[in-house]
Amino acid sequence: MTWFTVALVLVVAAAGLLRWRRPAWYWLAFGVTLAALRVLVRYASVMDACGLTVPPSRWRLTLARMTNRPVPESRAPRIRRVRPTRTGLVLRLKLRPGQDAFDVSAATDRLRHSFGMYGVTSHELRSGVVELRMTGYDVLKRVQMPAKTDQAPMRIPVALREDGSVHYRDYRAVPHGLTLGATESGKSVYQRNLVAGLAPHDVALVGIDCKQGVELFPLARRFSALADNPDTALELLEALVTHMEEVYQLIRAEQRISVALPDAEIAADIWDLPEDLRPVPVVVLVDEVAELALFATKDEEKRRDRIITALVRLAQLGRAAGIYLEICGQRFGSELGKGITMLRAQLTGRTAHRVNDETSANMAFGDISPDAVLAAIQIPTDTPGIAVTGDASGGWARIRAPHTSLREAVNICNRHADHTPDLPALAPFRPAVAPLAPAPVPLSL
């Protein structure tokens, strides 16, 4: 009995230490089993307390009266599957007749308390089927990306969602994006993760960093073009517009319109072209858009109007030509001048880190979801990197990118420098970098 007591104390102490220092390890070792048992045992009573049950059907009541049996109890949604994950549990529920997915979504906070989980989110898979994703610990406190992710062309894993799933930046689904955030909110780290994720892919990176290049020029070996002032940015953007027009001419020449070809084979963008003819896609990263929109003189105002016009044209027409925009800034609203709201309307993907005022959050999510605005202004100052992301569908989620230092991002870009394509239209803006020093070779004894 003594040895059993000692062993039990050691197990409890190890579990407590893991829960404090390594919550992910604790969850995989102990938490997932305890949570699954807790959910299955409490399920019926919790669903009844949360109002997620339906009364028995008429034929069951009639059968009970005819057989002189007790009145049957109310029924909760049927559990189709319980699946453990590295961060929590996933419950797939089949709703009863008369229930709605909104009822489950409205009760997620009560389910979180009742099941003793850290977070619960609801997602409707199809009519009558709802998936509850439960997290057993705060996955955003110490972000650990899974070793394997579902990568695809122009689909980059950049952050972790609060439900434990991976947040992808999918350029083919959401071509253009807007990223807002105050100083020291984690916006630069998010951008580094984006560049590091794109570096191994066959894509041309174009950067505009009017802070004298302090953010993007260290990553210059992986960039096909860079601009560090508004004058060069104007020339670069107009060169991109010219490149876009040339790509459209190529698509037009290779459109393959004939009666013998089915509609699915007619080319309408670069992804419909044969691989040997397909131009390389281009991702344009603008580090601080306000520096392109501000002006003090008449000449600067004319330059500003040409810059915004070029950005609007790229946002409206660039998707089919394989040109995608990533616009970053601390604020992005009508105070930046004419054309800004037109540009914002084209930026479907929205990400907001900690902002200093509600107006800034409204710039990102005011036309998408009021709940996302509220979540953005509640991000605490002591958690840099946490952000709210959403799109035009109205859905939103809290995310956090893993911390990537500038040194790590530079190393990744240097390692994949051979993936940097040479685009003739952007050749004048190719950054001049010194050749990499050869790796030291150890002397053999």
C-alpha positions in Angstrom: 0.0 0.0 0.0 2.9 2.3 0.7 4.4 1.9 -2.7 1.0 2.4 -4.3 0.6 5.7 -2.4 4.0 6.9 -3.3 3.4 6.0 -7.0 0.0 7.8 -6.9 1.6 10.9 -5.4 4.3 10.9 -8.0 1.8 10.7 -10.8 -0.3 13.5 -9.4 2.8 15.7 -8.9 3.9 14.9 -12.5 0.5 15.8 -13.8 0.4 19.1 -11.9 3.9 20.0 -13.1 3.1 19.2 -16.7 -0.2 21.2 -16.5 1.8 24.2 -15.2 4.9 24.0 -17.4 3.8 22.0 -20.4 0.0 22.1 -20.9 0.2 20.4 -24.3 2.1 17.4 -22.8 -0.4 17.3 -19.9 -3.3 17.3 -22.3 -1.9 14.4 -24.3 -0.9 12.4 -21.3 -3.8 12.9 -18.9 -6.2 15.7 -20.0 -7.7 14.1 -23.1 -8.9 11.0 -21.3 -10.3 12.9 -18.3 -12.1 15.4 -20.6 -13.6 12.7 -22.8 -15.0 10.9 -19.7 -16.3 14.1 -18.3 -18.1 15.1 -21.5 -19.7 11.7 -22.0 -20.8 11.4 -18.4 -22.3 14.9 -18.1 -23.5 15.1 -21.7 -27.3 14.5 -21.2 -27.6 16.7 -18.1 -25.6 19.5 -19.6 -27.6 19.6 -22.8 -30.8 19.7 -20.8 -29.5 22.5 -18.6 -28.4 24.5 -21.6 -31.8 24.1 -23.3 -30.4 22.0 -26.1 -33.0 19.2 -25.8 -36.3 18.6 -27.5 -39.5 17.1 -26.0 -40.4 13.5 -27.0 -42.3 13.1 -30.2 -46.0 12.5 -30.3 -45.7 8.9 -31.3 -43.4 8.2 -28.3 -45.9 9.8 -25.9 -48.8 7.8 -27.5 -46.8 4.6 -27.2 -46.0 5.4 -23.5 -49.7 6.0 -22.7 -50.7 2.8 -24.5 -48.2 0.7 -22.7 -48.7 2.5 -19.4 -45.0 3.5 -19.2 -43.4 6.7 -17.8 -43.3 9.7 -20.0 -40.1 9.6 -22.0 -37.4 12.2 -21.3 -36.4 15.0 -23.6 -33.7 14.1 -26.1 -30.4 15.8 -26.7 -28.5 15.9 -30.0 -27.0 12.6 -30.9 -23.2 12.3 -30.6 -21.9 10.9 -33.9 -18.3 11.0 -33.1 -15.8 12.0 -30.4 -12.3 12.7 -31.8 -9.4 13.7 -29.6 -6.8 16.2 -31.0 -3.5 17.5 -29.8 -5.3 20.6 -28.3 -8.7 19.3 -27.3 -11.8 17.3 -28.4 -14.0 17.4 -31.4 -17.7 16.4 -31.0 -19.8 15.9 -34.1 -23.5 16.2 -33.2 -26.6 15.3 -35.2 -29.4 17.8 -34.3 -32.9 16.7 -33.5 -35.9 17.9 -35.5 -36.7 21.5 -34.5 -33.2 22.3 -33.3 -31.0 24.9 -35.1 -27.2 25.4 -35.3 -27.6 28.9 -33.9 -28.9 27.4 -30.6 -25.7 25.4 -30.2 -23.6 28.4 -31.1 -25.4 30.6 -28.6 -24.7 28.0 -25.8 -21.0 27.6 -26.4 -20.0 29.6 -23.4 -22.2 27.6 -21.1 -20.9 24.4 -22.6 -17.4 25.6 -21.9 -18.1 26.0 -18.1 -20.2 22.8 -17.9 -17.6 20.5 -19.5 -14.7 22.2 -17.8 -12.9 23.1 -21.1 -10.9 26.2 -21.9 -12.9 27.1 -25.0 -15.7 25.8 -27.2 -16.6 26.9 -30.7 -19.4 25.7 -32.9 -19.3 25.1 -36.7 -22.2 23.9 -38.9 -20.9 21.3 -41.3 -24.1 20.7 -43.2 -27.9 20.8 -42.5 -28.5 19.1 -39.2 -24.9 18.4 -38.4 -22.8 20.6 -36.0 -19.2 20.2 -34.9 -18.1 21.4 -31.5 -14.4 22.1 -31.2 -13.2 22.1 -27.6 -9.8 23.2 -26.4 -8.3 21.8 -23.2 -5.9 24.7 -22.6 -4.9 28.1 -23.9 -3.3 27.2 -27.2 -2.5 30.9 -27.9 -0.4 31.4 -24.8 2.5 29.5 -26.3 1.9 28.9 -30.0 3.2 25.5 -31.3 2.4 24.9 -34.9 1.8 21.2 -35.8 4.6 19.4 -37.5 2.4 18.6 -40.5 0.1 21.1 -42.2 -2.0 20.9 -45.3 0.1 23.0 -47.7 -0.9 23.7 -51.2 0.2 26.2 -53.9 -0.4 29.8 -52.6 -1.8 28.4 -49.3 0.5 29.2 -46.4 0.1 28.3 -42.7 0.8 31.4 -40.7 -0.9 31.2 -37.3 -2.8 29.1 -34.9 -6.5 29.6 -34.2 -8.0 29.6 -30.7 -9.8 26.3 -31.4 -6.4 24.6 -32.1 -6.7 24.5 -35.8 -4.2 26.0 -38.2 -4.9 29.4 -39.8 -3.9 29.5 -43.5 -3.4 32.4 -45.8 -5.0 31.1 -49.0 -4.3 33.6 -51.8 -6.4 31.7 -54.4 -9.4 31.8 -52.1 -8.8 35.3 -50.6 -6.6 37.2 -53.0 -6.0 40.4 -51.2 -5.6 41.1 -47.4 -5.4 44.0 -45.0 -3.5 43.7 -41.7 -3.9 46.4 -39.0 -2.1 46.8 -35.7 -0.7 49.4 -33.3 3.0 49.6 -32.5 4.3 46.5 -30.7 1.1 44.6 -31.5 2.8 41.8 -33.4 2.1 42.9 -36.9 5.7 42.7 -38.0 6.0 39.1 -36.6 2.9 38.1 -38.6 4.4 39.6 -41.7 7.7 37.7 -41.1 5.8 34.4 -40.8 4.0 35.2 -44.1 7.3 35.9 -45.9 8.9 32.8 -44.3 6.0 30.6 -45.4 6.1 32.0 -49.0 9.9 31.7 -49.3 10.0 27.9 -50.3 7.3 28.4 -52.9 7.7 29.4 -56.5 6.3 33.0 -56.1 7.8 36.4 -56.6 7.8 38.6 -53.6 7.6 42.4 -54.0 8.1 44.7 -51.0 7.3 48.3 -50.3 8.8 49.5 -47.0 8.9 53.2 -46.7 10.5 53.0 -43.3 13.8 53.1 -45.1 13.5 49.4 -45.6 14.2 48.4 -41.9 11.5 45.6 -42.0 11.8 44.1 -45.5 15.3 44.8 -46.7 17.0 42.3 -44.4 14.9 39.7 -46.3 16.1 41.0 -49.7 17.6 37.8 -51.0 14.1 36.3 -51.4 12.5 39.5 -52.9 12.3 40.1 -56.7 11.7 43.8 -56.1 11.9 46.3 -53.2 11.2 49.9 -52.7 12.1 52.0 -49.6 10.6 55.4 -50.5 7.4 56.7 -52.1 9.0 57.7 -55.4 10.5 54.3 -56.0 7.2 52.7 -54.8 5.3 54.6 -57.5 7.6 53.4 -60.2 7.4 49.9 -58.9 3.6 49.9 -58.7 3.3 51.2 -62.2 5.7 48.5 -63.4 3.5 46.0 -61.8 0.4 47.4 -63.6 2.4 47.0 -66.9 3.3 43.5 -65.9 -0.3 42.7 -65.2 -1.4 44.0 -68.6 1.3 41.8 -70.3 0.0 38.7 -68.4 -3.5 39.4 -69.5 -2.3 39.6 -73.1 -0.7 36.1 -72.6 -4.0 34.7 -71.2 -5.8 36.2 -74.1 -3.4 34.6 -76.6 -3.7 31.2 -74.9 -7.3 31.3 -74.0 -8.1 28.3 -76.3 -11.6 29.3 -77.2 -13.1 26.9 -79.7 -16.2 24.8 -80.1 -14.3 21.6 -79.6 -13.1 22.5 -76.1 -15.3 22.3 -73.0 -15.8 25.4 -70.9 -13.6 24.0 -68.1 -10.5 24.1 -70.3 -10.9 27.8 -71.4 -8.3 29.9 -69.7 -9.5 32.9 -67.6 -6.6 33.3 -65.3 -3.0 32.2 -64.9 -4.0 28.9 -63.1 -5.9 27.8 -66.2 -2.7 28.1 -68.4 -0.4 25.1 -69.0 2.4 24.9 -66.4 5.1 25.7 -68.9 3.4 28.9 -70.0 2.1 30.0 -66.6 3.6 33.2 -65.3 5.0 33.2 -61.7 2.5 34.6 -59.2 3.4 37.8 -57.4 2.7 38.8 -53.8 3.0 42.5 -53.0 3.7 43.4 -49.4 3.2 47.0 -48.4 4.6 47.5 -44.9 3.0 50.9 -43.9 0.4 52.1 -46.3 0.0 55.5 -44.6 3.4 56.5 -45.8 2.2 56.1 -49.4 -1.0 58.1 -48.8 0.4 61.1 -46.8 1.5 64.3 -48.6 2.6 67.8 -47.8 3.0 69.5 -51.2 1.2 69.6 -54.5 3.8 67.4 -56.1 3.5 64.8 -53.3 -0.3 64.9 -53.7 0.0 64.1 -57.4 2.4 61.2 -56.5 0.0 60.0 -53.8 -3.0 59.9 -56.2 -1.0 57.9 -58.8 0.1 55.4 -56.1 -3.4 54.9 -54.8 -4.7 54.5 -58.3 -2.1 51.9 -59.1 -3.0 50.0 -55.9 -6.7 50.1 -56.7 -6.1 48.8 -60.2 -4.0 45.9 -58.9 -6.6 45.1 -56.3 -9.4 45.1 -58.8 -7.7 43.4 -61.7 -4.7 41.6 -60.3 -6.2 38.3 -59.1 -6.6 36.7 -62.5 -3.0 37.9 -63.4 -1.7 36.2 -60.3 -0.9 39.4 -58.4 -1.9 39.5 -54.7 -1.8 42.3 -52.2 -0.9 42.3 -48.5 -1.5 45.8 -47.2 -0.3 46.6 -43.6 -0.7 49.7 -41.5 -1.6 51.1 -38.1 -4.7 52.8 -39.4 -6.6 52.5 -42.7 -9.5 54.9 -43.2 -11.0 57.7 -45.1 -8.6 60.2 -43.4 -5.9 58.9 -45.7 -7.7 60.6 -48.7 -9.7 59.7 -51.7 -9.5 56.2 -53.1 -8.7 54.6 -49.8 -12.2 53.3 -49.1 -12.3 52.0 -52.6 -9.1 50.1 -52.0 -10.3 48.7 -48.7 -13.4 47.3 -50.3 -11.2 45.1 -52.5 -9.2 43.7 -49.5 -11.3 40.7 -48.6 -9.1 39.2 -45.9 -8.9 41.2 -42.7 -6.6 40.8 -39.8 -6.4 43.2 -36.8 -3.9 43.0 -34.0 -4.2 45.2 -30.9 -5.5 48.6 -31.9 -5.6 51.9 -29.9 -9.2 52.8 -30.6 -12.5 51.4 -31.7 -12.4 53.4 -35.0 -9.4 51.4 -36.1 -11.2 48.1 -35.4 -14.2 49.4 -37.4 -11.9 50.0 -40.3 -11.1 46.3 -40.5 -14.4 44.7 -39.4 -17.1 47.3 -39.4 -18.5 46.0 -42.7 -18.0 42.4 -41.7 -19.0 41.6 -38.2 -19.7 43.7 -35.1 -18.6 40.9 -32.9 -15.2 40.9 -34.5 -14.9 44.6 -33.8 -15.6 43.9 -30.1 -13.0 41.1 -30.0 -10.4 43.3 -31.6 -10.6 46.1 -29.1 -10.5 43.6 -26.2 -7.0 42.3 -27.1 -4.8 43.0 -24.0 -1.5 44.9 -24.4 0.5 42.2 -22.7 -0.2 39.5 -25.4 1.5 40.8 -28.6 0.8 38.6 -31.6 -2.9 37.9 -30.8 -5.1 39.1 -33.6 -8.6 38.8 -35.0 -9.1 37.6 -38.5 -12.2 37.6 -40.7 -13.4 37.8 -44.3 -16.4 39.0 -46.2 -18.4 35.9 -45.2 -18.8 37.3 -41.7 -16.9 34.6 -40.0 -14.0 35.5 -37.6 -11.6 33.9 -35.2 -8.8 34.8 -32.8 -5.4 33.8 -34.0 -1.7 34.1 -32.9 1.3 33.6 -35.1 4.4 31.8 -33.7 7.2 34.2 -32.7 9.7 34.4 -35.5 12.7 36.6 -35.0 14.1 38.7 -37.8 17.2 36.5 -37.7 15.2 33.3 -38.2 13.2 34.9 -41.1 16.5 36.1 -42.7 17.9 32.6 -42.5 14.9 31.1 -44.2 15.0 33.7 -47.0 18.7 33.1 -47.5 18.2 29.4 -47.6 15.5 29.7 -50.3 17.2 32.5 -52.3 17.4 30.2 -55.3 13.5 30.3 -55.6 13.6 34.1 -56.3 12.4 34.5 -59.9 13.7 37.2 -62.3 10.8 39.2 -63.7 12.0 41.5 -66.6 9.4 44.1 -65.8 10.7 44.4 -62.2 14.4 44.0 -63.0 15.3 47.7 -62.2 13.9 47.2 -58.7 15.8 44.0 -57.9 17.7 44.6 -54.6 21.4 44.5 -54.8 22.8 42.1 -52.2 26.3 40.7 -51.6 26.8 37.0 -52.4 26.4 34.7 -49.5 29.6 33.6 -47.7 30.3 29.9 -48.2 29.6 27.7 -45.2 32.8 26.8 -43.2 34.1 23.4 -44.1 35.6 21.5 -41.1 39.2 20.5 -41.6 39.7 16.8 -41.6 42.3 15.4 -39.2 
